[in-house]
Amino acid sequence: MVPPPLGEESQTVVLPPGWQSYLSPQGRRYYVNTATNETTWERPSTSPGIPASPGPHRSSLPPTVNGYHVAGTPAHPPETAHMSVRKSTGDSQNLGSSSPSKKQSKENTITINCVTFPHPDTMLEQQLLKPTEWSYCDYFWADKKDPQGNGTVAGFELLLQKQLKGKQMQKEMSEFIRERIKIEEEYAKNLAKLSQNSLAAQEEGSLGEAWAQVKKSLADEAEVHLKFSAKLHSEVEKPLMNFRENFKKDMKKCDHHIADLRKQLVSRYAAVEKARKALTERQRDLEMKTQQLEIKLSNKTEEDIKKARRKSTQAGDDLMRCVDLYNQAQSKWFEEMVTTTLELERLEVERVEMIRQHLCQYTQLRHETDMFNQSTVEPVDQLLRKVDPAKDRELWVREHKTGNIRPVDMEI
């Protein structure tokens, strides 16, 4: 906003002492009392019966709406007013500083789905909360186009989808372990049954002993696999299932909390837009009545102007209150988004670490099972090394011999 050039109203219209006129970026003229820093769209007049200045009742709004003028800087008109929208955390950073309005300055801010952001063409680079970690809390503030449709998906929804996918993967892992347990149990059952088979039971000697040990080793191996399946259930499958249930509860709690805050933010934004529209209507009404007074269309116009001023001031106060509530709601949403995304990050790390530990336990149990299986065949190896066909023949001959006198030729 700049003072009017020479030759315009500053030369043709005499303003009361202490008043100056300016032009807004939209070309609309307004007036500033340099002594009180008050602003008005109405031209101050020194005519009899008309106040020479707007008066303290004209507006109680801050300079960012329509009332007091910041010393040395003309105030913005309502169409381009800026209202602070802050985000507060332990490391306070500005998410944006603008009114949540469709008419706000395009050079500074942009509103997307009721959330106010710095305009991408003019914003300075923001410092990340966790710059070296690719953290959830830094990269999921805006919405993203839904690849499955024409709508958009909130950044937080993407995080929830990832968490829910992780929950589903964990469920499928536990089902995989369950199937592995079934295989082990069936395998153990078949081994035990086979160990009782009577085939080749009449084999004798050292080879017969080795064969009997082979059959016994099957029973021992069956026991090993039964123990393996039991440990898989208690040390891998069951913890995966229990953790998945807790994870589901955590996700539901986070989802509901952030969704409620976002709904409140949308409601506050709608209230701001409604209040802004009401203020515009009141200001238009005030301007119309002021024009009527200037051309003497009504004897009651002066009283109507006073009423219109009060209504305009009240509308401005309502707008300021709505903007303050919106800022509070957005600040609360921001704080909870940071807290919740960091919590989702922690839960994801915890989930991955938990699964990693239990898969390590699975491999450890496999190694132990292989070791125990090896121990069941070691006696077999020992007996097989002792198999001696000559010795077996000697023992058998000693037990079953019928005589050692050989036949001779018959004599005549």
C-alpha positions as CSV (number, residue, x, y, z in Angstrom):
1,M,0.0,0.0,0.0
2,V,1.3,3.4,-1.0
3,P,0.3,7.0,-0.4
4,P,-1.8,8.5,-3.2
5,P,0.2,10.4,-5.8
6,L,0.1,14.2,-5.9
7,G,-2.8,15.6,-7.7
8,E,-5.3,13.1,-6.4
9,E,-7.5,13.3,-3.3
10,S,-4.7,14.6,-1.1
11,Q,-4.9,17.9,-3.1
12,T,-8.6,18.1,-3.8
13,V,-10.0,17.0,-0.4
14,V,-8.9,18.5,2.9
15,L,-8.6,15.9,5.6
16,P,-8.9,16.7,9.3
17,P,-5.6,17.2,11.1
18,G,-3.7,14.0,11.7
19,W,-5.3,12.0,8.9
20,Q,-3.7,10.6,5.8
21,S,-5.1,8.6,2.9
22,Y,-3.6,5.4,1.3
23,L,-4.4,3.0,-1.5
24,S,-4.6,-0.7,-0.9
25,P,-3.1,-3.2,-3.4
26,Q,-6.6,-3.6,-4.9
27,G,-6.8,0.2,-5.5
28,R,-9.3,0.9,-2.7
29,R,-8.7,4.1,-0.7
30,Y,-8.6,4.0,3.1
31,Y,-7.6,6.5,5.8
32,V,-5.2,6.4,8.7
33,N,-5.1,8.5,11.8
34,T,-1.4,9.0,12.4
35,A,-2.0,9.9,16.1
36,T,-4.1,6.9,17.1
37,N,-3.1,4.4,14.4
38,E,-6.8,3.8,13.6
39,T,-8.0,3.0,10.1
40,T,-11.2,3.4,8.3
41,W,-12.6,3.0,4.8
42,E,-14.7,6.1,5.3
43,R,-13.3,9.5,4.5
44,P,-13.1,11.6,7.7
45,S,-15.1,14.8,7.5
46,T,-15.1,18.1,9.3
47,S,-18.6,18.8,8.3
48,P,-20.9,19.9,11.2
49,G,-22.5,16.9,13.0
50,I,-20.0,14.4,11.6
51,P,-17.0,13.2,13.7
52,A,-13.7,14.3,12.4
53,S,-12.1,10.9,13.2
54,P,-13.5,7.4,13.2
55,G,-13.6,7.3,17.0
56,P,-12.6,4.5,19.3
57,H,-15.8,2.6,18.7
58,R,-15.1,2.3,15.0
59,S,-13.2,-1.0,15.3
60,S,-11.5,-2.9,18.0
61,L,-9.8,-5.4,15.6
62,P,-6.1,-5.8,15.3
63,P,-4.2,-4.3,12.4
64,T,-4.4,-7.6,10.5
65,V,-8.2,-7.4,10.2
66,N,-9.7,-3.9,10.1
67,G,-9.0,-1.5,12.9
68,Y,-5.7,-0.2,14.2
69,H,-2.9,0.7,11.9
70,V,0.7,-0.5,12.7
71,A,2.9,2.5,13.1
72,G,4.8,3.2,9.8
73,T,2.9,0.5,7.9
74,P,-0.5,0.8,6.4
75,A,-2.9,-1.9,7.4
76,H,-4.2,-4.5,5.0
77,P,-7.9,-4.3,4.0
78,P,-10.0,-7.3,5.0
79,E,-9.6,-9.0,1.5
80,T,-5.9,-9.4,2.1
81,A,-5.7,-9.5,5.8
82,H,-3.1,-11.8,7.4
83,M,-3.7,-13.6,10.6
84,S,-1.1,-15.7,12.3
85,V,-1.4,-19.5,12.1
86,R,1.3,-21.0,14.2
87,K,2.4,-24.5,14.9
88,S,3.9,-25.1,18.3
89,T,6.2,-27.9,19.5
90,G,9.2,-28.1,21.7
91,D,11.1,-26.8,18.7
92,S,8.6,-24.2,17.6
93,Q,8.5,-23.8,13.9
94,N,6.1,-21.8,11.6
95,L,3.9,-24.0,9.4
96,G,2.5,-20.8,7.9
97,S,1.3,-17.4,8.9
98,S,-1.9,-16.5,7.2
99,S,-5.6,-16.2,7.5
100,P,-7.4,-19.4,6.4
101,S,-9.2,-17.6,3.6
102,K,-9.6,-18.1,-0.1
103,K,-8.8,-14.4,-0.5
104,Q,-5.6,-14.4,1.5
105,S,-2.4,-13.2,-0.1
106,K,-1.3,-15.7,-2.7
107,E,2.3,-14.5,-2.2
108,N,2.5,-15.8,1.3
109,T,0.1,-18.7,2.0
110,I,-2.1,-21.3,0.5
111,T,-4.9,-23.2,2.1
112,I,-5.4,-26.9,1.2
113,N,-8.2,-28.9,2.7
114,C,-8.6,-26.3,5.5
115,V,-4.9,-26.4,6.5
116,T,-2.8,-23.3,5.9
117,F,0.7,-23.7,4.4
118,P,3.4,-21.3,3.2
119,H,3.0,-20.7,-0.5
120,P,5.5,-22.9,-2.3
121,D,6.6,-20.0,-4.6
122,T,7.7,-17.7,-1.8
123,M,8.3,-19.9,1.3
124,L,11.7,-20.1,2.8
125,E,13.2,-23.6,3.3
126,Q,11.9,-24.9,6.6
127,Q,14.1,-26.7,9.0
128,L,13.2,-30.4,9.4
129,L,12.4,-31.6,12.9
130,K,14.7,-34.6,12.4
131,P,16.8,-33.7,9.4
132,T,19.0,-36.8,9.1
133,E,16.4,-39.5,9.7
134,W,13.7,-39.3,7.0
135,S,11.2,-39.2,9.9
136,Y,7.5,-39.5,9.5
137,C,7.0,-36.2,11.3
138,D,8.6,-34.2,8.5
139,Y,7.2,-35.5,5.3
140,F,3.4,-36.2,5.7
141,W,1.8,-32.8,6.2
142,A,0.1,-32.4,2.8
143,D,-2.4,-34.5,1.0
144,K,-1.5,-36.8,-1.9
145,K,-3.5,-37.7,-5.0
146,D,-5.1,-41.1,-4.6
147,P,-3.7,-43.4,-7.3
148,Q,-6.9,-45.5,-7.1
149,G,-9.2,-42.6,-7.8
150,N,-9.7,-38.9,-8.4
151,G,-9.6,-37.9,-4.7
152,T,-6.8,-37.2,-2.3
153,V,-5.4,-39.1,0.6
154,A,-4.1,-37.2,3.7
155,G,-0.5,-37.8,4.6
156,F,-1.5,-39.2,8.0
157,E,-3.8,-41.7,6.2
158,L,-0.8,-42.9,4.2
159,L,1.1,-43.6,7.4
160,L,-1.9,-45.5,8.8
161,Q,-2.1,-47.5,5.6
162,K,1.5,-48.5,6.0
163,Q,0.9,-49.4,9.7
164,L,-2.1,-51.5,8.8
165,K,-0.2,-53.2,6.0
166,G,2.5,-54.0,8.5
167,K,-0.1,-55.5,10.8
168,Q,-1.4,-57.6,7.9
169,M,2.1,-58.8,7.1
170,Q,2.6,-59.7,10.7
171,K,-0.6,-61.7,10.7
172,E,0.5,-63.6,7.6
173,M,3.9,-64.3,9.1
174,S,2.2,-65.9,12.1
175,E,0.0,-67.9,9.8
176,F,3.1,-69.1,8.0
177,I,4.6,-70.2,11.3
178,R,1.4,-72.0,12.1
179,E,1.6,-74.0,8.9
180,R,5.2,-74.8,9.6
181,I,4.1,-76.1,13.0
182,K,1.5,-78.3,11.4
183,I,4.1,-79.8,9.0
184,E,6.4,-80.5,11.9
185,E,3.7,-82.2,13.9
186,E,2.6,-84.3,10.9
187,Y,6.2,-85.2,10.2
188,A,6.8,-86.2,13.8
189,K,3.7,-88.4,13.7
190,N,4.8,-90.1,10.5
191,L,8.4,-90.7,11.9
192,A,7.0,-92.3,15.1
193,K,4.7,-94.5,13.1
194,L,7.5,-95.6,10.8
195,S,9.8,-96.4,13.6
196,Q,7.3,-99.1,14.7
197,N,7.4,-100.8,11.3
198,S,8.5,-104.4,11.5
199,L,10.2,-104.5,8.1
200,A,13.7,-106.1,8.1
201,A,13.2,-106.9,11.8
202,Q,14.9,-110.4,11.4
203,E,18.2,-108.9,10.3
204,E,20.9,-110.4,12.5
205,G,24.4,-109.7,13.7
206,S,26.1,-106.2,13.8
207,L,24.1,-105.2,10.8
208,G,20.9,-106.1,12.5
209,E,21.9,-104.0,15.5
210,A,22.6,-101.0,13.2
211,W,19.3,-101.5,11.5
212,A,17.5,-101.5,14.8
213,Q,19.3,-98.3,15.7
214,V,18.1,-96.7,12.5
215,K,14.5,-97.4,13.4
216,K,15.0,-96.2,17.0
217,S,16.6,-93.0,15.6
218,L,13.3,-92.3,13.8
219,A,11.5,-92.3,17.1
220,D,14.1,-90.0,18.6
221,E,13.9,-87.7,15.6
222,A,10.1,-87.6,15.9
223,E,10.5,-86.5,19.5
224,V,12.9,-83.7,18.4
225,H,10.4,-82.4,15.8
226,L,7.6,-82.5,18.4
227,K,9.6,-80.3,20.7
228,F,10.5,-78.1,17.8
229,S,6.9,-77.5,16.9
230,A,6.0,-76.8,20.5
231,K,8.7,-74.2,20.8
232,L,7.7,-72.6,17.5
233,H,4.2,-72.2,19.0
234,S,5.3,-70.7,22.3
235,E,8.4,-68.8,21.3
236,V,7.5,-67.5,17.8
237,E,3.8,-67.9,16.7
238,K,2.2,-66.9,20.0
239,P,4.3,-63.7,20.5
240,L,3.6,-62.7,16.9
241,M,-0.2,-63.1,17.4
242,N,-0.2,-61.3,20.8
243,F,1.9,-58.4,19.5
244,R,-0.4,-58.0,16.5
245,E,-3.5,-57.5,18.7
246,N,-1.8,-54.8,20.7
247,F,-0.6,-53.1,17.5
248,K,-4.2,-53.1,16.2
249,K,-5.4,-51.3,19.3
250,D,-2.7,-48.7,19.1
251,M,-3.5,-47.9,15.5
252,K,-7.2,-47.5,16.2
253,K,-6.5,-45.1,19.0
254,C,-4.2,-43.0,16.8
255,D,-6.7,-43.0,13.9
256,H,-9.6,-41.8,16.0
257,H,-7.6,-39.1,17.8
258,I,-6.2,-37.4,14.7
259,A,-9.5,-37.8,12.8
260,D,-11.3,-35.9,15.5
261,L,-8.8,-33.1,15.5
262,R,-9.0,-32.8,11.7
263,K,-12.8,-32.6,11.9
264,Q,-12.5,-29.8,14.5
265,L,-10.0,-28.0,12.2
266,V,-12.5,-28.2,9.3
267,S,-15.3,-26.9,11.5
268,R,-13.1,-24.0,12.7
269,Y,-12.2,-23.1,9.2
270,A,-15.9,-23.1,8.1
271,A,-16.6,-20.7,11.0
272,V,-13.8,-18.4,9.9
273,E,-15.2,-18.3,6.3
274,K,-18.7,-17.6,7.7
275,A,-17.4,-14.8,9.9
276,R,-15.4,-13.3,7.1
277,K,-18.4,-13.2,4.9
278,A,-20.5,-11.6,7.6
279,L,-17.7,-8.9,8.1
280,T,-17.7,-8.2,4.4
281,E,-21.4,-7.7,4.4
282,R,-21.3,-5.4,7.4
283,Q,-18.6,-3.3,5.8
284,R,-20.5,-3.1,2.6
285,D,-23.6,-2.0,4.5
286,L,-21.5,0.6,6.4
287,E,-20.0,2.0,3.2
288,M,-23.4,2.2,1.5
289,K,-24.8,4.2,4.5
290,T,-21.8,6.5,4.5
291,Q,-22.4,7.3,0.8
292,Q,-26.1,8.0,1.6
293,L,-25.0,10.4,4.3
294,E,-22.7,12.2,1.9
295,I,-25.5,12.9,-0.6
296,K,-28.1,13.5,2.1
297,L,-30.5,10.8,1.1
298,S,-31.8,10.2,4.6
299,N,-32.1,12.1,7.8
300,K,-31.6,8.9,9.8
301,T,-28.4,7.9,8.0
302,E,-26.1,9.2,10.8
303,E,-27.8,7.0,13.3
304,D,-27.8,4.1,10.9
305,I,-24.1,4.6,10.4
306,K,-23.5,4.3,14.1
307,K,-25.5,1.1,14.2
308,A,-23.6,-0.2,11.1
309,R,-20.3,0.7,12.7
310,R,-21.2,-1.3,15.8
311,K,-22.3,-4.2,13.7
312,S,-19.1,-4.0,11.7
313,T,-17.0,-3.9,14.8
314,Q,-18.9,-6.9,16.3
315,A,-18.4,-8.8,13.0
316,G,-14.7,-8.0,13.1
317,D,-14.5,-9.2,16.7
318,D,-16.3,-12.4,15.8
319,L,-13.9,-12.9,12.9
320,M,-10.9,-12.4,15.2
321,R,-12.4,-14.9,17.7
322,C,-13.0,-17.5,15.0
323,V,-9.5,-17.0,13.6
324,D,-8.1,-17.4,17.0
325,L,-10.0,-20.7,17.5
326,Y,-8.9,-21.9,14.1
327,N,-5.3,-21.1,15.0
328,Q,-5.6,-23.0,18.2
329,A,-7.2,-25.9,16.5
330,Q,-4.5,-26.0,13.8
331,S,-1.8,-25.7,16.5
332,K,-3.3,-28.5,18.4
333,W,-3.6,-30.6,15.3
334,F,0.0,-29.9,14.4
335,E,1.3,-30.8,17.9
336,E,-0.7,-34.1,17.9
337,M,0.4,-34.9,14.3
338,V,4.1,-34.5,15.4
339,T,3.5,-36.6,18.5
340,T,1.4,-39.2,16.8
341,T,3.7,-39.6,13.7
342,L,6.7,-40.1,16.0
343,E,4.6,-42.6,17.9
344,L,3.8,-44.5,14.7
345,E,7.5,-44.4,13.8
346,R,8.3,-45.9,17.2
347,L,5.6,-48.6,16.8
348,E,6.9,-49.5,13.4
349,V,10.5,-49.8,14.7
350,E,9.2,-51.8,17.6
351,R,7.2,-54.1,15.2
352,V,10.1,-54.7,12.9
353,E,12.5,-55.3,15.7
354,M,10.1,-57.7,17.4
355,I,9.6,-59.7,14.2
356,R,13.3,-59.7,13.6
357,Q,14.0,-61.1,17.1
358,H,11.4,-63.9,16.7
359,L,12.6,-64.9,13.3
360,C,16.1,-65.1,14.8
361,Q,14.5,-67.3,17.4
362,Y,13.0,-69.4,14.6
363,T,16.4,-69.9,13.0
364,Q,18.0,-70.7,16.4
365,L,15.4,-73.4,16.9
366,R,16.1,-74.8,13.5
367,H,19.8,-75.0,14.3
368,E,19.0,-76.7,17.6
369,T,16.7,-79.1,15.8
370,D,19.3,-80.0,13.2
371,M,21.8,-80.5,16.0
372,F,19.5,-82.8,17.9
373,N,18.6,-84.7,14.7
374,Q,22.3,-85.2,14.1
375,S,22.6,-86.6,17.6
376,T,19.9,-89.2,16.8
377,V,21.9,-90.7,13.9
378,E,25.3,-90.7,15.7
379,P,24.6,-94.0,17.4
380,V,23.7,-95.4,13.9
381,D,27.0,-94.2,12.5
382,Q,28.9,-95.8,15.3
383,L,27.2,-99.1,14.8
384,L,27.6,-99.0,11.1
385,R,31.3,-98.5,11.5
386,K,31.3,-101.7,13.6
387,V,29.6,-103.9,11.0
388,D,31.9,-106.9,10.4
389,P,30.6,-109.5,8.0
390,A,33.3,-112.0,9.1
391,K,32.5,-111.7,12.7
392,D,28.8,-111.9,12.0
393,R,29.4,-115.1,10.1
394,E,31.4,-116.6,12.9
395,L,28.8,-115.9,15.4
396,W,26.1,-117.2,13.2
397,V,28.0,-120.4,12.4
398,R,28.8,-121.0,16.0
399,E,25.1,-120.8,16.8
400,H,23.7,-122.7,13.9
401,K,26.5,-125.2,12.9
402,T,25.5,-128.8,12.3
403,G,29.0,-130.5,12.1
404,N,32.4,-129.9,10.7
405,I,33.1,-133.5,9.3
406,R,33.2,-133.3,5.6
407,P,31.9,-136.2,3.4
408,V,34.5,-138.6,1.7
409,D,34.4,-140.9,-1.3
410,M,32.5,-144.2,-0.9
411,E,34.7,-147.4,-0.9
412,I,33.9,-150.6,-2.9
